[in-house]
């Protein structure tokens, strides 16, 4: 027969567990899962598809817009980029998830896609070389409108080329600037001649000068 004292201990344990779950946040649950699966995440190349699918599912428990990028191993660390996938409404969730990260010696947690040296992009069956892309900048108040010129652009594949343009701009300017300091974005085939367009590699410096001086 269970004693009253034993029953009280069991009931107290159940209430403590439920109270703990009630105060747990999706961010806390995510990082617990991350730490439990850290080995497979750090060596994701061993089973990339399965690992990425699991990570995506866990991030979507925090917010369905969240996505990620991994950097290469450098000095026994990897970058783990938490991105809102260009969706402004999800920015607060990126902030909260990144700020709640525990101590992770093998990881460098980064909020939003940072500026990087533009690299070639393959998307939806189309490959575009970064050095073939140029951009026109048009001042627009506190922001700047951009026209992205992509060799091989086709109106039939407009959505794909527009997505590629956004990916290039994320590389060159970083996710936050694309969403907060860029106004309109147009995508076209290269014009001949086009003396105003600059190579994608020169965009960060020209963009900052354009926006900051206004």
N, C-alpha and C positions, 0 to 999 in steps of 0.2 A: 504494500500500500504506500502511495506517495504521501509524504508528510506535508503539512500545511507550509512549513518553512521551505521545502523543496519546490512546492508549487509556486510560492511567491518569488523564488529565485528565477524560475523559468519564465513566469509572467513578466518580471522586471527585465529579463534579458530580451524578451520579445519586444517590449516597449522601447527599450534602448536601441534595438536594431531598427525598428520602424522610425524612431525619432531621427536616427542618423540618416536613414534614407530620405526622410522628409527634408532634411537640411542639405543633402547632397545636391550639387548643381550638375547640369550636363557637362560643364567644363571640367569639374572635378572627376566625374565618371570617365570622361575621355582620357585624362592624363593617367588615371589608374590603369585603364586598358593599355595605353601607350607604354607605360612602364612594364606591364606584364608581358607585352609582346615586343619589347625593345630589341631583342636579339634578331628577330625575323625582319623588323623594320630596318635595322642598321645594315643588314645583309640582304636587302630586298631582291637583289638580282637573282638569288637562288630560286625564287618563285614569285616573280614580279607581279603577274596578273592577279594571283590570289591575294597577295599581300596588299596590293593597291585597292582591290575591291573591298577588302575588309576595312582598310583605313578610311576609304571613302564613306562606307556605311557608318562608321563610328563618328566621323566628322559631321555627317548629315544629321546625327542625333542632336548636335549642337545647333546647326543651322543648315538647311538644305542647299544653301548657296556656296558653302565653304568648299574649297579645294586646296591643293597643296602642290609643292614642288620639293624635290630632294636635290641637294648638291652632291658632288663627288666627295669621296673620303679624302680629307686633307688634315694632316697632323692628328690623326685618330679622331676626327670629328666629321660630322655631316651637317650641312645646313638643312633645316626643316622650315620651309616657307609656308606660312598660313595665308591663304588668299581668299578674297571675297569674290573672285572670278569676275572682277569689274562691276559688281553690283553694289551700288552705294549704300543701299539699305542694310547690307550685311556687314558694313564696316565696324559697327559696335561689337559684333560677335567676334570678329577677328581680334579686336583689341582685348576683349574679355578672355578669350581663349589663350592668347599669347601671354597676357599678364598673369594668368593663373598657372603657368607652366612650373613644374617643380624643378629642382636641381637635376640637370641631365648632363653629366660631364662629356658624353659623346655627341652632344647635339648643340647646335646654335639655332635657337628658335628666332625666326625673323617674321615680323608683321608685314604683310603685303608683298607683292612681287617688287623687288628692288630694281634699280637701274642696272643694266648689264650691257656688255658689249654685244651689239646685235649679231645674231647667228641665223643661219639659213633655217627656214621653216617648211616643214612638210605637213600639210593638213588636208584631210578629206580627198586624198589622191593628187593634190597639187603641191609642187615644190617651188619655192621662191627663194632665190639667193638674196641675202641681206644687202650685198653691194650693188644689186640692181634696183634698189628702192630709193626713191627720192621724195622730198616733202616740201611743200610750200606752206609758209606761215603767214597768217593774216591776223593782226592785232584786233581784239574784240573786247574792249573794256579791260577788266581785270583778267581776262582769259585770252586764249588765242585759238582761232580756227585753223584746222590743218587739212590740206589736200595731200593724200598719199598716192604717189604714182608707182604702179606695179607693172613691170614688164609682163606681157602675156595676159593682162586683165581682160576678162570677158564678162559682158553683161549677163550672159546666161548663167554664169557661176558667181553672180554678184554676192550672194550671202557668204560663200566660201572665201572670196577675196576680201570681203569686209572683215571677216573673222581674222584672216591672216594679217590685215592691216592693224587691227587692234593688238594682236600678239606682238607685232614689230614695235608698236608704240609703247606697249608695256615694257618691252626690253629696253628701249631707248630712254624712256622718261620715267618708268616705274608706275605701278598701279595707282598710287595715290594721286600723282600729278595728272595722269590721264583722266581720272574721274573728277578732279576738283579744279584743275587749271586749264583743261582743254575744253573748248566750246564745241563747235560743230566739227565733224570728221567726214570728209568726202574721199572716195576712192576712184581713181581713174587710170586709164592707160597713159603712158608717158606722152607728153606733148613735145612736138619738134617745131621750132626750138622752144626751150623753156629756161630762160636765163635766171628766173627767180628761185627755182627748185634747188634744194641743197641735198647732198647725200645723207642717208639715214644716220650715218656715223657722226655727222656734224650737228644733228638735231638738238641734242641736250644743251649744248652751249648756246646755240642760236635761240632756242625756246626760252631758256632762263633769261637771256638778255632782253627778249621781247616782252616777257611777262613782268619782270621785275622793274623795268624802266617806266612802266605805265602807272 
